[in-house]
Amino acid sequence: MGVRAVLVLALLVFAIGAQSAGAASISITGPEEVVYDWTTMRCFEEDAVDGTTRAFRDALGRVQLTLGGANTRMIGPDLDTLTHDCTVTLHSNNNPLAWEYDGINWGEGSWTWDGQEVFRLIHTEYHGNLTPGYCQGVQMPCDFNTVTYARSTDGGASYQRPTIPDHLVAAVPYHYVPSEGRVGYFAPSNIIEKDGWLYSLVLVSATYKQQAGGVCLMRTQDPGDPRSWRAWDGNGFHSRFVDPYRESAEPINRHVCTPVSPDTLGQLNRSVTWNTQLNKYVATGTSSQYDPDSGEVVLGFFYSLSDDLIKWTEQELLFEVENYGSWMCGDPDVRAYPALLDPDATDRNLTITDGQAYMYYMVHRRPNCVWTKDRDLVRVPVQFTP
């Protein structure tokens, strides 16, 4: 696939001199490149990027790059040479029943040992506004979100889920209540291995009853068993997720997670990788930070570092971007869902980076200030300096 390069001066300006705690730095080293262009490469109208991209090497040695949102793939011998496959690998059933956890599905973190059998965490949204009588407002106040599970036995060409409710991985221990807000567990990160365990960072966008907002860390040794995941509770991985419609959720405090490093990591969970140059885990995401020099709040892509996935450093700005909350007509296009991927990664699940890698993210185009489905996948090269 030919890659179209577009120089984005703003990204380079904000990337210069980005420093992290401990003198380590991550910086942009080149122009923005388009990896997937919705206008010229889409197979159907909804074939747009609307989530974090994930990647792995399949049993044939090919790299598969998932387009978040559309659940289609790009496939090729490496990250630099990909073509778009029109096959939808995971479908949404838009189930009108909140307790079946079967609404709209986005394929998120994946894990495979052999490239043939692939386990996947799914971001599943129930939109109460789509069912008469289940919402007194628009979508966001009536979102009930969960993490579910799917499995592929054909190398990522298709994913199947167990019978409802056996596909459930994580739900808050409460029933859906119309118009109480955007509730639940969101957007699990890619899966990363550490000391024989598989981990994922899961977002809780806001505090809801006894579930505090932030990033939950959960782990398992069996990705084929959706109910085997346990979450950090502040002392260990003892918190067990329950199905609040079919199991007792009492005591509640045993079935909610304790966010890791909420004052420093914040809500950075889009990707987590191990960097061999820094000898640290690196988490990325979208956040904001007050800049005392300008007296303004800076919105952008940030990163945080960790030795153990539990204690994280203060967020550091990689570069400033417009997000959906800040964008106004005339502003640069919205950018979201930053994730690190390295073409030189030695592991099958592309969770390792070295001195140089790429930051992949979505750009939502709005020609003439009109809301469209034009969402592209782009990347910029980044460098890690201890």
C-alpha positions in Angstrom: 0.0 0.0 0.0 1.4 3.4 -0.9 1.5 5.7 2.2 0.5 9.3 1.7 2.6 11.7 3.9 1.2 14.9 5.1 3.3 17.3 7.2 1.6 18.5 10.3 3.6 21.3 11.7 1.6 21.7 14.9 2.4 18.1 15.9 6.1 18.7 15.5 6.0 21.9 17.4 4.3 20.4 20.4 6.4 17.3 20.3 9.7 19.1 20.7 11.3 18.6 24.1 8.5 16.5 25.5 10.0 15.1 28.8 8.9 12.5 31.2 9.7 12.0 34.9 13.1 10.4 35.3 14.6 12.3 32.3 13.1 9.9 29.8 11.5 11.4 26.7 9.3 10.5 23.8 9.3 12.8 20.8 7.9 13.0 17.3 10.6 12.6 14.6 8.7 12.9 11.3 5.6 13.9 9.4 2.1 12.4 9.8 1.3 9.6 7.3 -2.1 8.3 6.3 -2.3 4.5 6.7 -6.0 4.1 6.0 -7.9 6.7 3.9 -11.7 6.4 4.4 -12.4 8.4 1.2 -10.5 6.1 -1.1 -10.2 2.8 0.7 -13.5 2.1 2.4 -15.5 -0.9 1.4 -18.8 0.5 2.8 -20.1 3.7 4.4 -19.5 2.6 8.0 -16.0 1.3 7.2 -14.4 4.1 9.2 -11.9 4.2 12.1 -13.7 4.8 15.4 -11.5 3.2 18.0 -8.0 2.2 18.9 -6.1 0.1 16.3 -4.7 -3.3 17.4 -2.2 -5.6 15.7 -0.8 -9.1 15.8 1.1 -11.6 13.6 -1.0 -14.4 12.3 0.0 -18.1 11.7 1.1 -17.2 8.1 3.5 -14.6 9.4 1.3 -11.7 8.2 0.6 -8.6 10.3 -3.1 -8.0 10.9 -4.0 -4.4 11.8 -7.6 -4.0 13.1 -9.5 -0.9 12.2 -11.3 0.0 15.5 -15.0 0.6 15.0 -15.5 -1.0 11.6 -14.0 -4.3 12.7 -12.3 -4.8 9.4 -8.6 -5.5 8.9 -5.5 -4.4 7.0 -3.2 -7.3 6.2 0.4 -7.5 4.9 3.9 -8.8 5.5 4.6 -5.9 7.9 3.2 -2.7 9.2 4.7 -0.7 6.3 3.0 -2.8 3.6 -0.7 -3.3 4.2 -3.8 -3.8 2.1 -7.4 -3.4 3.2 -9.6 -6.5 3.6 -13.3 -5.8 3.4 -14.4 -8.7 5.6 -16.2 -7.7 8.8 -14.7 -9.9 11.5 -17.1 -9.1 14.3 -20.7 -8.1 14.1 -23.0 -6.1 16.4 -26.5 -7.3 17.2 -28.0 -4.1 18.7 -29.8 -6.2 21.2 -32.4 -4.1 23.0 -31.9 -5.8 26.3 -29.2 -4.3 28.6 -28.8 -7.5 30.6 -27.7 -9.5 27.5 -24.6 -7.3 26.9 -25.0 -7.6 23.2 -25.4 -4.1 21.8 -22.7 -2.5 19.6 -19.3 -4.2 19.6 -15.8 -2.8 19.0 -13.0 -5.3 18.8 -10.2 -4.2 21.2 -7.3 -6.0 22.9 -6.3 -9.3 21.3 -3.9 -12.1 22.3 -2.6 -15.1 20.4 0.1 -17.6 21.0 0.1 -19.3 17.6 -1.5 -16.7 15.2 -4.4 -19.1 14.5 -6.4 -19.0 17.7 -7.0 -15.4 18.7 -8.7 -14.2 21.9 -10.3 -10.8 21.9 -11.7 -8.3 24.5 -14.7 -6.5 23.2 -15.9 -3.0 24.1 -19.7 -3.5 24.1 -22.1 -0.5 24.3 -25.8 -0.7 25.1 -27.6 2.5 23.9 -30.8 2.8 25.8 -32.0 5.6 23.5 -32.4 3.1 20.7 -35.1 1.2 22.6 -38.4 2.9 23.4 -39.0 3.3 27.1 -35.3 2.7 28.0 -34.1 6.3 27.9 -35.4 9.7 28.7 -32.7 11.5 26.7 -30.1 11.2 24.0 -27.4 8.6 23.8 -24.7 9.5 26.2 -26.8 9.7 29.4 -28.2 6.2 28.5 -25.0 4.3 27.7 -24.3 1.1 29.7 -21.0 -0.3 28.8 -19.3 -3.7 29.4 -16.3 -5.7 28.4 -17.1 -8.9 26.6 -15.2 -11.7 24.8 -14.8 -13.3 21.4 -12.6 -15.9 19.9 -11.2 -16.7 16.5 -10.1 -20.1 15.3 -9.4 -19.0 11.7 -6.5 -16.6 12.3 -8.6 -13.5 12.9 -10.8 -13.8 9.8 -13.9 -14.1 12.1 -14.8 -14.0 15.8 -17.5 -15.8 17.6 -18.8 -15.2 21.1 -20.1 -17.8 23.6 -23.8 -18.0 24.3 -25.2 -15.1 26.3 -24.2 -14.4 29.1 -21.1 -16.6 29.1 -19.3 -14.0 26.9 -19.3 -11.4 29.7 -15.9 -10.3 31.0 -16.6 -7.2 33.1 -19.7 -5.3 34.2 -20.3 -2.8 37.0 -22.3 -4.6 39.8 -25.4 -2.5 39.1 -28.4 -2.7 36.8 -28.9 -0.3 33.9 -30.8 2.8 35.0 -32.0 5.1 32.2 -30.5 8.6 32.0 -28.0 8.0 34.9 -25.0 8.8 32.7 -22.4 7.0 30.7 -21.8 4.0 33.0 -19.6 1.0 33.0 -16.2 -0.4 31.8 -14.9 1.0 28.6 -12.3 0.4 25.9 -10.0 -2.4 27.2 -6.4 -1.8 26.1 -4.3 -4.3 24.1 -3.3 -7.3 26.2 0.2 -7.5 27.4 2.1 -10.3 29.1 4.1 -10.0 32.4 5.4 -12.8 34.6 3.1 -15.4 33.1 -0.1 -13.2 33.4 -2.0 -11.4 30.7 -3.0 -7.8 31.6 -5.3 -5.1 30.2 -6.1 -1.6 31.2 -9.8 -0.8 31.3 -11.3 2.7 31.4 -13.9 3.9 33.9 -14.8 7.3 32.5 -16.5 8.6 35.7 -17.2 7.6 39.2 -20.5 5.7 39.5 -21.7 4.7 43.0 -19.0 2.5 44.5 -17.0 2.2 41.3 -14.4 5.0 41.2 -13.4 6.6 37.9 -10.0 6.1 36.4 -8.1 3.1 34.8 -8.6 -0.5 36.2 -6.0 -3.1 35.7 -7.2 -6.6 35.3 -5.4 -9.9 34.6 -5.9 -13.6 33.8 -3.8 -16.7 32.9 -6.6 -18.1 30.7 -7.8 -15.6 28.0 -10.2 -18.3 26.8 -12.2 -18.1 30.0 -14.1 -14.7 30.1 -14.9 -15.1 33.8 -11.3 -15.7 34.9 -10.3 -12.0 34.8 -9.6 -10.4 38.2 -9.1 -6.7 38.9 -6.7 -4.8 41.1 -8.4 -3.9 44.4 -5.7 -1.8 46.0 -3.9 -4.8 47.5 -4.0 -7.5 44.9 -6.0 -9.0 42.1 -8.9 -10.1 44.2 -11.9 -8.2 42.7 -14.2 -10.5 40.7 -16.5 -9.1 38.1 -20.1 -10.3 38.4 -23.2 -10.4 36.2 -25.5 -8.2 38.3 -28.6 -9.6 36.6 -27.8 -13.2 37.4 -25.5 -13.2 40.4 -25.5 -11.5 43.8 -23.4 -8.4 43.7 -23.0 -8.2 47.5 -20.8 -7.1 49.0 -20.3 -4.5 46.2 -16.7 -3.6 47.2 -15.6 -7.1 46.2 -16.9 -6.6 42.6 -15.5 -3.2 41.7 -11.9 -2.3 40.9 -9.6 0.2 42.4 -8.1 2.4 39.7 -4.3 2.3 39.5 -2.4 5.6 40.1 -5.5 7.8 39.6 -3.6 11.0 40.3 -0.9 10.4 37.8 -2.1 7.9 35.2 -5.6 9.5 35.0 -7.5 7.9 32.1 -4.6 6.9 29.9 -5.4 3.4 28.7 -5.5 3.3 24.9 -2.3 1.3 24.6 0.2 -0.3 26.9 3.6 -1.5 25.7 7.0 -2.5 27.1 9.8 -0.3 25.8 13.3 -1.8 25.7 15.0 1.6 25.4 13.4 3.0 28.6 13.0 -0.4 30.4 9.5 0.8 31.3 5.9 0.2 30.4 4.3 3.0 28.4 0.6 3.9 28.5 -0.9 6.3 26.1 -4.2 8.2 25.8 -6.0 11.5 25.5 -6.0 13.8 28.4 -5.6 17.5 29.5 -3.2 19.4 31.7 -3.0 22.9 33.0 -0.1 24.9 31.6 1.0 27.5 34.2 3.0 29.4 31.6 0.0 30.1 29.3 -2.6 29.9 32.0 -4.6 27.5 29.8 -5.6 23.9 29.8 -3.8 21.9 27.1 -5.6 19.0 25.4 -3.6 16.4 23.7 -2.0 12.9 23.5 -0.2 12.1 26.8 1.9 9.2 28.0 2.9 7.7 31.4 5.6 5.3 32.5 5.6 2.3 34.9 7.8 -0.5 36.2 5.0 -2.7 37.3 1.7 -1.6 35.6 0.4 -0.4 39.0 2.5 2.7 39.9 2.6 5.2 37.1 4.5 8.5 36.6 2.9 11.9 36.0 1.4 12.3 32.6 3.6 13.9 30.0 2.4 15.7 26.8 3.4 14.2 23.5 1.6 16.7 21.4 -1.5 18.9 21.5 -4.7 17.8 19.6 -8.3 18.9 19.3 -10.8 16.5 20.8 -14.5 16.2 20.5 -15.2 18.4 23.4 -12.9 21.2 22.3 -13.4 21.3 18.5 -15.0 24.3 16.9 -15.5 25.1 13.2 -12.2 26.2 11.8 -10.1 24.2 14.2 -7.7 21.4 13.1 -9.4 18.0 12.7 -10.2 16.0 15.8 -7.5 13.3 16.7 -8.1 10.4 19.1 -7.2 6.9 20.2 -3.4 7.0 20.3 -1.6 3.7 20.3 2.1 2.7 20.0 3.1 0.0 17.5 6.6 -1.0 16.3 7.3 -2.6 12.9 10.4 -4.2 14.5 8.5 -5.7 17.4 9.8 -9.2 18.1 6.7 -10.5 19.8 3.7 -11.9 18.0 1.3 -9.5 19.7 3.3 -6.4 18.9 3.4 -5.2 22.6 7.2 -4.4 22.6 8.8 -1.2 21.3 12.5 -0.2 21.1 14.2 3.1 20.4 11.8 4.0 17.5 8.2 3.2 16.8 5.0 4.8 15.5 2.0 6.4 17.2 -1.2 5.4 15.4 -4.4 7.4 15.9 -7.6 8.4 14.2 -8.2 11.7 12.4 -11.9 12.7 12.0 -12.2 14.9 8.9 -14.9 17.6 8.9 -14.8 19.3 5.5 -16.6 22.7 5.6 -17.4 22.0 9.3 -19.8 19.3 8.4 -20.0 16.1 10.5 -19.1 13.1 8.3 -18.0 9.5 8.7 -14.6 10.4 7.2 -12.3 9.0 9.9 -8.8 8.0 8.8 -6.0 6.0 10.5 -2.7 7.9 10.5 0.7 7.5 12.2 3.7 9.5 13.2 7.2 8.2 14.0 8.3 8.6 17.6 11.7 8.2 19.3 12.3 7.0 22.9 15.3 8.5 24.8 16.3 7.3 28.3 
